Every structure is written in structure tokens, then in C-alpha cells.
Amino acid sequence: MPDINLKLKIINEIEKTQEEQIKFLQALIQTKSVNPHLDDPTKSSPYDPIELDVARLIFDKLKEFGLSPKFEGISSSRPNVVCEFGKKGKTLIFNGHMDTVPSPQESDLNPFLGIIKDGKMYGAGALDMKSALSCYVYMAKALLKFKEELGGKICLQFVVDEEPMAASHFGTRHLLEKGYKGDAAIIGEPGTAKITIGNRGGYRFKIEVFGEAVHTGSREWEQRKQGKNAILELVKTIAALQDFSFPSHEHSIFPGRKSIITFPTLIKGGKAINVVPDSCTAFGDMRILPGVTQDYIEKEIGGKLDALKIKYKLTPIVYVPPAVVEPDESIVEILKGNSEEILKKEPRAEGSGPWSDMWMFTERKIPAVNFGCDGGGAHSKNEYVEIKSVLDVTKIYSLTALDFLS
């Protein structure tokens, strides 16, 4: 294991740059990267420069430190930023997304100022997850001074288009397909109380139900000789899927969690007040434990809807497999040890309900965990990160990289 004096030197380097790091985080928050496609991820485009200004900011800062970052994207309008340094040996990936969700209108503070108040920095993406991105950058600055002591390589990945669905072809998946792989990965999703060693998976889908249009004032409709109300047909569909049956089981890293369907989450139907609707569309969302496959889900939906004798079309939007990492993986143990050293408390290791880009790594047999800064208000008003946590997490990342690569 690395010498304790080396670790103390790295911690000292991070503490020396604390003020500089906080100013950089403030600049990240002040640089907008709001992803507008949360309501319909299929509208996301690799040519929409949502994160471009943030990518340039990170790229320039890494270059200023003497590193050699690269833009890697499907297009130059929406690039990921990749930066590798170290030597041959194992590779540890630090991955994080640059896009943020839209801030609620009822926010009390301007979400694009990075206001500091009572030891907290407020703003869009302050917690989720521009704070972690700043930790990566200043971890790199600290470790660069001791790069000869690294026993392997660090790969920083700043990615696009995570927020709408964590299943984009433009971000993490694109980098993995380009060959930016490693022996383990840390994804800076928020929180130090838990090392997230798994994500429930998910299935998002669309169901179109069909009827027959006719004028509501016509004799044919009045006598029920013509027309069928697709919205009423959808009501039958909604009722049928409330009894959706998942396999009855639990999983050790998801204590107390279960698979669940939420249907409908969005409904669209009808063309005019005086026309019987001939179609109605509803969207749904499932969160699933290991063992629930796409084939199982679609057979269950099909069986229930076929029994209704209605005309319908099921369209899958995305299937994300559950992600599971064993609690005794070295990246988990090393991260846990360094968290306890810096924070004076041991984080628990378990899975989470929402998914992240983690599954893209575990699908490729790369152990990945979520671990990031502390704060509050993510995906809601007055998002903030605790400034002390930003410094602590930078230290934890740095020491974990040093230990893992040794």
C-alpha cells in the first residue's frame, strides 16, 4: 500500500487549492447545461450543444494543469471530455455527467449564480453533479504532482445526456464503445452515506390503444352503431396493468426494495371536443430488481391486454438491466476505507432505487459504484452542495485512486 506520508502530501495539495476549486465549481454552475429533454428523451440529439460550454470549461482547466484532455463525441457540437494520465497497469475510471435537470420556477435563489451561503453552494447541478466534476478536476491536479507514484492509469470521463434516461448513445456508452474502459469505475452521483453498489433497472414503454372516430352529434354514434372511444379502451388497459405481477423475490443489496410499475405517467388522446377519440396513448415506467427481463415484462403486458380484446400497440422506449456489484469488490473496500479515514464514519454498501450510467459498466463486467458529495435539493428547488463535502470527496477520490492503482 502507498506510504502514509505520500497520502498526507496529496491531502495537503488538495487543501492548498480549496479556494481555487470552489471558484471553479462556481464557474461550472454559472455555465448552463440544462437538458430540456426529460419529458421525451427520444428528442435528444447529438448535434444539440447542451453541455458544450461546460465541456470547454473543463477541457481548458485540465489543459491549464498540464494534462492532455480530448473531446470525444458523435459530433463536435456535443462532445464528451476524456482525460487519461498515469502509466501502464490497472485503469480506474471517474465518470460524471455534465447536463442538469431544469430548475423549478419556485426556486428562491437564481440557480445559475452559484451563491454561497452558510457553507453551502446553491445552483443548478451543484449537487447533481457538477460538484463531483470539480472533484475529478482537482483530484487530477493533486495527483499529477505524484504521477510517478501511481501504479496505473486514471481515466476521467465527463459525459453528456445522462439526465433524461441514463441510457444515451451519446455519452458513457459512446466512450465505452470507443474503447475507454477500465478495471473499475466511480460515478459521482451524490452522497457519502452510501456506496451504491447496484441500481434497480427499468423499462419505459408506450401503449397506443385504438378506437373508431365519429362525430359526437351523429345518429350512428347516438345509436352506438359506429364509433369506439379509445380513451375508455385505455381505461380498461390502465385497470388491467395495475395488477401486473412481478416475480416474488428480494435481493440482498436492495434491502426492502421491490419491482414496481407506474402506469400511466403520461396520457395523450383525442383530437376535438366533438369527435369520438380514435386513439389514445399512455406512457409507463417500471423499476425492476435483478431477475426481471424485458421478455418477461412484454409477455406479461401482452397477456393482460390480449385478454381485454382491444386493439393496441406496445412500443418499448428503453430497457435498462439491473446493475449489481459484489460488496467485496476491491473498489468498494478501498473506497469504504478511505471514506472512513476522511469522514470518520463508514458508509454502508447497498443498491439504489433509481438507475444511473452504472449499468453500462457492469454490463461490460467493469465493477462500478456511485459515490459523490453531500447536499440537498437535487431535482428540486434550491439545490445545494456542502462546500466541506466537496473538499472531503476530492480527498477520498484521490486516495482511492492511489490505493486501487497500487
N, C-alpha and C positions, 0 to 999 in steps of 0.2 A: 504493500500500500504506500501511497505517497507520503513523504516526510511531513510531519505536523508543521514544521517551520515554513514549508512551501505553501501549505494551506493558509497559514496566517498572513503570509505575504500577499496572496491572492485576495483575501478578505480586505486587507489594508488598501490594495489598489481600488477595489470597488468602493470603499468608504471615501477615498480621495475624490472620486468622480461623482459622488452623490448629487451635488448641486447641478452638475452638467447633465446627468441622466434625467433628473426631474424636468429640466428645461426642454430636453429632447422629447420626453413624454408629452409635455405640454404642446410642443410643436406638432406631434402626431395627432393629438386630439383636435388641434386647430385646423388641421388639414382634413377636409371632409372626404369620407369614403363610404357614404351611406348607400347600401344596396336596396334599390327600390322594388326588388322582385320577390319579396317574401310571400305575397299573395298568389303569385304564379311563377314558380321557379323555371318553368319551361320558356319564359320570355327572356331569360338571361342570355347574353351574347358575349362572345369573346372579343368583340370589337367595341364594347361599351367601356370607356375608360374610367370606371367607377373608382378603382384603387390606384390609378396611375400616379397621382401626385404623392400619395403616401409611399408608393414603391420607389419613386425618385428620391424622396427624402431619406429613406433607409439606405438605398444604394449609395447616395453621396456620403452619408455618415460613415458607412463601412469603408468606403474608399479613402476617406479622410484619415481613418485609423491605420491605413496601410494594407488593408485586405483587398481581395480581388473578387468582388461580387459580380454576378451575371444576371441579366434579365432572361427569363425562360418562360415563354408563353405561347399560346396558339397564335396570338397576334401581338404586335408591338404596342397596341392600344391598351392591352390588359395583361401586363406581364407579372409573373411571379418573380421574386428575388431569391436567388440562391447564392450562398457563400460558403465555401469549404476551406478549412485550414487544418494543419496538423501534419501527420505523417502516416505511412502505411501501417495497417493494423486494423483494429476494430473501428467502426464508424458509429457515432451517436448523432441522431437527428434531433434538432429542435425545430418544431413546426408550429406555425400560428397563422391565423387568417387576418388580413388587413381590412376586410369590409366590416361594417357595423350595421345594426338594425336602425330604422328610422326612430328618432327620439319622439316620445309622446308630446303632444302640443301643450299638455298641462305642466311640463317641466318648470320648476321655479327658477332655474338658472339657465343662461344661454349655454346649450350643450356643446358649443364649438369655441369656447374660450379657455377651457382648462383651468377653471377657477380653483384656487387653493384656499381651503377653509378648515380650521381645526384639525390639521394633519391629514386632510383628505383632498384628493384632486377630483373634481367633478367634470363630466363631459361624456359625449358620445364615444363609446368604446373604451372609456377609461379603465373599466374592469374587464370587459369582454371585447377584444383582448389586447389593446394597444399597450397596456402595462407590461404584459408578457413579452411583446415585441421589443420594448425598450430594455427589458432584462436580457434578452438574447444579444442585443447590440452591445450592451455594456459588459456582459459576460465575455463576449469576444474581445473587447478592448483589454480587459484584465488578463485573459488567458494568453493573448498574443504576446505579452511580455515574457511568458514562460512556455512558449510553444515547444521548445526543445524538451520540456519535461512531459509533454503529452505523449501517451503511448499509442495514439491512434489519431483519428480524424473526426472533426466536428463538421456537421453539415447543417447550416442554418437555412430554413425554408420559410419564407414569408409569402403566403399564398392568397389567391383571390377566390371570391364566390363561394364562401363556406356557409354564410348565414341562411340562405333560403332553404337549403335541404341537406347540406353536408354530403352531397353526392355528385358534385360538379365534375365535369370532364376537363375543366379549365385550370384547376388548382392543384391540390395534392395528387390527385390521380394522374394528371399530366406529368408531374415531376417524377413520380414512380415509374411511369411508362417510359420516360426519358432515361431511366437508369440511376436516378438519385435515390439509392437505397442504403440501408444500414443494418446494424445488428440490434438496434433498439431505437425507440423514438419517444420523446417527451413532447406533448402537445399542451400549450399553456392555457387551457381552459381554466376558469377561475377557481380558487380555493386551495388552502393549505391544510384544512382539517382532514381531508381525504385524498389519498392517492387513488384515482379512479382506474381500476384495472379491468373494466369492461363497460360496454354500453349495451343497453337493450337495442335491438334492431327495430326496423319499421317497414311498413308497407303503406303507401299512399295510392289512392285509386279514385277513379271516376266511374260513376254508373249513370248511363243515359237510359231513361225509360220513355217509351213511345206510346202515343195515343192516336187520336184522329181529330183533326181540326174541323170545326164547323161554326157557322155564325150562331151566336147565342140567342138570336131572335128568330131563328128558322123553325119551321114546323118539324123538320126532321130531328132537330135536337130536342124540341119540346116533347115529341113522342118517343124519344130515345131510339129512333131508327137509324140515326147517324151520329157519329162523334164519340170520342172517348177521352176523358180528362186525364192527361198524362200526370198531372200533379197528384191526383187521387191515386193513380197507379204507384207513384213514388211513395205515397204514404204507406201503402202495403209493404213496399220494399224496406222502408225505414223500420217498420214494426218487426219484419222478419229478421233483420240483421241485429236487432237488439239482443236476440238470443244466440248470437254467434258463439260457437263452442270452441274453445282452445284446449289443447292437451292439458290435462291436470298435472302440473308439476311445478316444483320450485327449483331454484339454482343457488348454490352456496354463496356465490359472490353478489347475488342480488337479494339479500335478505328482506323478506316481507314484500317484495315486488311481484307483479304478475303481468301477464299479457292482457292487453285491453284494446278494444275497438271504440273509436269515437266516430259515429256516423249519424247524421251528416254534420260536416263542419261548414259547408257552404252549399247553397242551393240556387240554381238559376232555372227559371221556367216561365213560359207564357210569352205571347207577343203583343196582345192587346186586350183591353178590358172586355171587349165584346166578341172575343174568339175563344173557343174551347182549346186549351193548350194541347198541341200535338207532340210536344216533347218536354222533358224536364230533366235537368242534370244535377246530380249531387256528388259532392266530394267527401272522402272519408280518410281517416288516419288510424293506423294501428301501431302499437308499441309492443314488441314481442321479445320473449325470452328465448334462449337457445333451444333448438328443437322444433321451432315453428318455421316451416319452409314456405316459399312462395307457392309451390304446388299445392300444399295443404290448404293454404288460405283461399286460393282460387277455386279449388274443388268444393270447399265449404260454402263459399258465396254462391257458386253456380247451383249447388244442390238446393239451397234455400229459395233462390229466385226462380229456378225452373219449376219448383212446386207451386208457385203462385200463378203459373200460366200467363205470364205477362211478357211483352216484348221489351227486351233490354239489351244493353251492350256494356260489358265491363272492360275498362281500359286501365291497366296498371300505369301509374306515374313513376313510382320508384319502389324497389325492394332493397333494403339495406340489411344484410345479415347481422345478427348479434355479434359483438366482439367480446372475447374473453382472453384474459392474460392470467397465467397462474400466479398466485401470491408469492411464490418463492423464486420467481424470475429475478435475476441479478439486478436488473434496472430498478425493480420495485424495492428490493432490500437496500440497495445503495441510496436510493432517493429517500427512503424512510430514515436511514441512519443519519444522513446529512440534514434532513428536516428536523430531526430531534436535536441534533447538535446546535443548529442555529436558532430554532424556535423554542427549545426546551420543552417540547411536547412531541409525542409520537402520533403521526397521522394514522388513521385507520385505512385499510386497503379493501375497497369493495367496488361494485359496479354502480352505474348511474342510470337514471330513467331515460333522459334524452340521449341521442347519439351525437357523435362528432365525426371528424375525419379519421378517428382511430381505426375504424373497421377496414379502411383501405390498407393500413399497415398490417393488421392481424390477418387479413385475407391472404397476404403475401408472406405469412409466417414471421413477421417482424413484430416482436413484443412492443406494445405502445401503451403509454399511460397519459392521463390528463392530470396536470398539476400546475396551478398558477397563483396569482396574487389574491389577497383578501380585499373585500369591499362589499358593495351592495348596489341594488338598483339595476342590475343587468336586465336588459329588455324591458325596462320600465322607466319611470321618470326619475330624475336626479341620480343617475348612475355615477358611482364614485369608486375610487381605489384608495386604500390606505397607503400613504406615502412610505411609511416604515416597512410595509409588506413588500413594496417594490424593491427596496434595498435588500431585504432578507431573502427574497426569492432569487434575486441575482446571485447572491452568495450560494444559495442551495444549488442552483443550476451549475454554477462554476465548479463547486466541489464534487458534485455528482459526475460531471464530465471527466474531471481529473481521475476520480476513483474508477469509473467504468472503463475508461480507456487504458488504465494501468493493468 
